[in-house]
Amino acid sequence: MGKTLPVVDIFAGPGGLGEGFAQCTNSDGSHPFEIVLSIEKDLVAHRTLQLRSFLHSFGKDGFPPEYYSFLRGDRLSLNELFALYPQNHELALDVTQRPIELGKEDPSFIDALIVKALRRANSKHWILIGGPPCQAYSVIGRSRMTGVGYLEMKNEKHRRRLRRDNAKKFSMDLRHKLYKEYLRIVAIHKPSVFVMENVKGILSSRLDNDYAIERILCDLVAPYEALAAELSSGYTSLLDKNLKYKIYSFTSPDFSLERPKDLLIRCEDYGIPQKRHRVLILGIREDLEMFPRLLEPSPTRSIGDAIGNLPQLRSRISRGNDNFERWTRTIRETRTELRELGPELRNALETYEKEIIKKDYWGGSFVETEELRKIEGTLGKFLYDSKIGGVVQHEARSHMASDLKRYFYLAVFAKLKGRTQSLGADFPKVLLPHHSNLEHLQNGKPNRPTTFADRFRVQVADEPASTITSHISKDGHYYIHFDPTQCRSLTVREAARIQTFPDNYYFEGSRTQQYHQIGNAVPPFLSKQISEVVGELFH
C-alpha cells in the first residue's frame, strides 16, 4: 500500500469505529489510514472525539508526555495541552469541526466538508465508515416504542389501538430514516469502500411492510436508484446512474442479499470480552476488483480477563452518611435478613463477608497503581499503556443500602452457581425491589409474567460480559461486578475495558455522559480487525 488512505467517519460518537482504523499499523509501524473527517452531533462525545483526533495527529511519535500529566491530574488542563501544540490542535479542529447533526444540517455544507477533506488527502481511494443512530432499530428500543404496558393488556381493543398508533410513530421516527443520509453520502461522493454498523434489531425491524434490512441493502447496492426520486435535480445531476456496490459479510463466505443474518457479528467470537451482536456491512464499489477476506475468529475472552487486574474499590451508600463501617455493616446484614436460604448459600455469604475489602477507597478520576498485571495476547497490547502510571476514570458509584444487599447476594450466588439469578419466584422476597411490576412475586403469584426480570444482573467472571449499552448511564443494576467483596457496579474504566477502549482513552463530560458514550460505541478492538480486512483490499 502506498500513501495513507483517507477515512471519513460519520455518526462517529466518541470515536470507537474510527479508533480501530487509527490504531491499524503496517509492518514498519506506519499507519495505513488517516481519519480526515469525523462528524458527530453530541457536544460531549464531540469533545472526546476532538481530543482523540488531536492525539492521533502525532502519528508514529506517540502521544505527547504532557497528555499523561493531564491524565494523572497534574494541574494541566486540556486547553493548556492544546496550547502547547497549536498545529496539532488545528489539525484536530479541521478533522472534527463543530458538533454537526446529520439529517438536520444543510446537506451542501456536509458535502463541502467531505470534498475539502478528501481534496486535502489527495488519494485515489477513500473509505466511509459509521453507523446511523440505532435506538429505533434495537429490539429493546422497538419494544418501548411499539409496545404497551401491563395495565393496557387488560383491554384487548385498547391494546391493539395503542400498538397500531405506536408502530406508526416508530415508522416515522427520524432515527429510522438516518441511514438515508449515509446513503446520500455514498451516492454523491462514491467511496471506494464503506463500512456500515448497526444493531442486531435492524434484522427484524420493519419499515412499513418490508424488513428494514432488505430495503437498506437494496439501496446500498444501487444508491442512484434509491435516491433519484427524492433528491432535487441539482443533486441527481451529480449522481452516477451506474454506481453500484457489492455487499459482503465480514464473517460468512457464502453471503447473499437473501441472507442478511450473515451480516451479524458476534463480538465474543473475535476476542471482545462481551456478548455484543452487531450488524456490519462491507460495501465495495463494483468497478474495483477487490475481494475481502473474512475476520479470523479468536479465543473467547471473559470479563475477568478484561477487568480482573484493575484496582479493587468499594462502593458508597447514596442516602445518609456513608462511611466504611456503615458500608460493611449493611453488607453483613444481608445474611441476617435471608434466614430462609439453604445452608450452601448462607455459608457462601458468610465466607465472602469475611473477605470484604479492607480498603476504604472508592477510586477517582485517576488511581495511581504499581504496574498492572498484563492481559495476555493482542487484546492486552491494544488496551495497555504503561506510561499512564495508573488507571483513569476508575471510580465506584454510590448505591442505596437496599441495592447493596441485592448486589452482595447476587454476586455470591453467581460465584456459587456460575450464573446470575433473575427476579423470579425463587428470588428472596425480602430483597425484591418495591416495583409495581414485581408485586405479584411479593404477593405469592409467581405465574404472572415478570417484566425486566433480569433488571439486576451480575457479570459472571469467566464469561464474556453482557452487552454494554447506553443504559449503563442510568444505573448499574444490570452491570454488577462479579467480586462480592467490592459490592458495586462497573466503573467507567471497566465499561471502557469491556468495550475494548485503550486505557489511555479519556472520555469527556460527567460520569453519566462518559457511560453513555461508551455504551453507544463500536468496540475499537473489533474495529481494528475490520480495518485490517479493509486495508488488505488495497495491497
LINBEL-V697160 format. One record per backbone hydrogen bond with DSSP energy under -1.0 kcal/mol. NH is the residue of the N-H (numbers start at 1). CO is the residue of the C=O. E is the energy in kcal/mol with one decimal. If there is no record, write none. Layout:
NH/CO/E + NH/CO/E
//
This chain:
5/32/-3.5 + 7/34/-2.5 + 8/127/-2.7 + 9/37/-3.1 + 10/129/-2.5 + 12/39/-2.5 + 15/12/-1.9 + 19/15/-2.4 + 20/16/-1.1 + 22/18/-2.5 + 23/19/-2.2 + 26/30/-3.5 + 29/26/-2.0 + 34/5/-2.3 + 36/7/-2.2 + 37/7/-1.2 + 38/95/-2.9 + 39/9/-2.8 + 46/42/-2.4 + 47/43/-1.4 + 48/44/-1.9 + 49/45/-2.6 + 50/46/-2.6 + 51/47/-2.1 + 52/48/-2.1 + 53/49/-2.3 + 54/50/-2.2 + 55/51/-2.1 + 56/52/-2.3 + 57/53/-1.1 + 58/55/-1.4 + 59/56/-1.6 + 61/58/-1.6 + 62/59/-1.7 + 67/64/-1.5 + 69/65/-1.3 + 70/66/-2.1 + 71/67/-2.4 + 72/68/-1.8 + 73/70/-1.5 + 74/69/-2.7 + 75/73/-1.4 + 81/77/-2.0 + 82/78/-3.0 + 83/79/-2.0 + 84/80/-1.1 + 89/85/-2.2 + 90/86/-2.3 + 91/87/-2.0 + 92/88/-2.1 + 93/89/-2.1 + 94/90/-2.0 + 95/91/-1.9 + 96/92/-2.6 + 97/93/-2.2 + 100/40/-2.0 + 104/101/-1.6 + 105/101/-2.4 + 109/106/-1.1 + 110/106/-1.5 + 111/107/-2.7 + 112/108/-2.0 + 113/109/-1.9 + 114/110/-2.2 + 115/111/-2.7 + 116/112/-2.4 + 117/113/-2.4 + 118/114/-2.6 + 119/115/-2.4 + 120/116/-2.1 + 121/117/-1.5 + 122/118/-2.0 + 127/6/-2.4 + 128/193/-2.2 + 129/8/-2.7 + 130/195/-1.2 + 137/134/-1.4 + 138/134/-1.6 + 142/138/-2.9 + 143/139/-2.0 + 144/140/-1.7 + 145/141/-2.1 + 146/142/-2.6 + 147/143/-1.6 + 154/151/-1.1 + 155/152/-1.3 + 159/155/-2.7 + 160/156/-2.2 + 161/157/-2.0 + 162/158/-2.4 + 163/159/-2.3 + 164/160/-2.3 + 165/161/-2.6 + 166/162/-2.8 + 167/163/-2.5 + 168/164/-1.7 + 169/165/-2.0 + 170/166/-2.4 + 171/167/-2.3 + 172/168/-1.4 + 176/173/-1.2 + 177/174/-1.4 + 180/177/-2.1 + 181/178/-1.0 + 182/178/-1.4 + 183/179/-2.9 + 184/180/-2.5 + 185/181/-1.9 + 186/182/-2.0 + 187/183/-2.8 + 188/184/-2.3 + 189/185/-2.4 + 190/186/-1.8 + 192/126/-1.6 + 193/126/-1.3 + 194/283/-2.4 + 195/128/-2.5 + 196/281/-2.4 + 197/130/-1.3 + 198/279/-2.5 + 202/199/-1.7 + 203/200/-2.1 + 204/201/-1.0 + 205/201/-1.4 + 207/210/-2.7 + 210/207/-2.1 + 212/205/-3.2 + 215/211/-1.5 + 216/212/-2.6 + 217/213/-2.5 + 218/214/-2.0 + 219/215/-2.3 + 220/216/-2.4 + 221/217/-2.0 + 222/218/-1.6 + 226/222/-1.6 + 227/223/-1.8 + 228/224/-2.6 + 230/227/-1.6 + 231/227/-2.1 + 236/232/-2.4 + 237/233/-1.6 + 238/235/-2.0 + 243/240/-1.9 + 245/221/-2.0 + 246/284/-2.8 + 248/282/-3.1 + 259/256/-2.4 + 262/259/-1.9 + 263/260/-2.2 + 264/261/-1.5 + 265/278/-3.4 + 267/276/-2.8 + 269/266/-2.4 + 270/267/-2.2 + 272/267/-1.7 + 274/272/-2.3 + 275/465/-3.8 + 276/274/-1.8 + 278/265/-2.1 + 279/198/-2.7 + 280/263/-2.1 + 281/196/-3.0 + 282/248/-2.0 + 283/194/-2.8 + 284/246/-2.4 + 285/192/-2.5 + 286/244/-2.7 + 288/285/-1.9 + 290/288/-1.8 + 295/250/-3.1 + 298/269/-2.5 + 303/463/-2.7 + 304/461/-2.3 + 306/302/-1.6 + 307/303/-2.6 + 308/304/-1.8 + 310/307/-1.8 + 314/361/-2.4 + 315/486/-1.0 + 316/397/-1.4 + 318/399/-2.1 + 327/323/-2.4 + 328/324/-2.5 + 329/325/-2.3 + 330/326/-2.4 + 331/327/-1.7 + 332/328/-2.2 + 333/329/-1.4 + 334/331/-1.3 + 337/333/-2.1 + 341/338/-1.1 + 346/342/-2.1 + 347/343/-2.7 + 348/344/-1.8 + 349/345/-2.6 + 350/346/-2.2 + 351/347/-2.3 + 352/348/-2.3 + 353/349/-1.9 + 354/350/-1.4 + 356/353/-1.1 + 357/485/-1.5 + 361/359/-1.9 + 364/394/-1.5 + 367/391/-3.0 + 369/389/-1.3 + 381/377/-1.5 + 382/378/-2.0 + 383/379/-2.1 + 384/380/-2.6 + 388/385/-1.5 + 391/367/-2.5 + 393/365/-2.8 + 394/364/-1.8 + 396/362/-2.7 + 399/316/-3.1 + 404/400/-2.0 + 405/401/-1.6 + 406/402/-1.5 + 407/403/-3.0 + 408/404/-2.6 + 409/405/-2.5 + 410/406/-3.0 + 411/407/-2.6 + 412/408/-2.2 + 413/409/-2.7 + 414/410/-2.4 + 415/411/-1.9 + 416/412/-2.1 + 417/413/-3.2 + 418/414/-2.3 + 423/453/-3.3 + 424/422/-1.9 + 427/424/-1.6 + 431/428/-1.4 + 432/429/-1.3 + 435/433/-1.9 + 438/435/-1.9 + 439/436/-1.1 + 442/438/-1.7 + 443/439/-2.0 + 444/441/-1.2 + 445/440/-4.2 + 448/445/-1.0 + 455/452/-1.4 + 457/477/-2.9 + 459/480/-2.5 + 463/460/-1.7 + 465/273/-2.0 + 472/469/-1.8 + 473/470/-2.0 + 474/471/-2.1 + 475/471/-1.2 + 479/476/-2.0 + 480/457/-2.6 + 481/488/-2.7 + 486/483/-1.7 + 487/483/-1.1 + 490/479/-1.8 + 493/393/-1.8 + 495/491/-2.4 + 496/492/-2.4 + 497/493/-2.6 + 498/494/-2.4 + 499/495/-1.8 + 500/497/-1.5 + 501/496/-3.0 + 503/383/-3.1 + 505/502/-2.1 + 514/510/-2.3 + 515/511/-2.5 + 516/512/-2.0 + 517/513/-2.1 + 518/514/-2.1 + 519/515/-2.6 + 520/516/-1.3 + 521/518/-1.2 + 527/523/-2.2 + 528/524/-2.5 + 529/525/-1.3 + 530/526/-2.2 + 531/527/-2.7 + 532/528/-1.7 + 533/529/-1.5 + 534/530/-2.3 + 535/531/-3.0 + 536/532/-1.8 + 537/534/-1.1 + 538/535/-1.5 + 539/536/-1.1
//
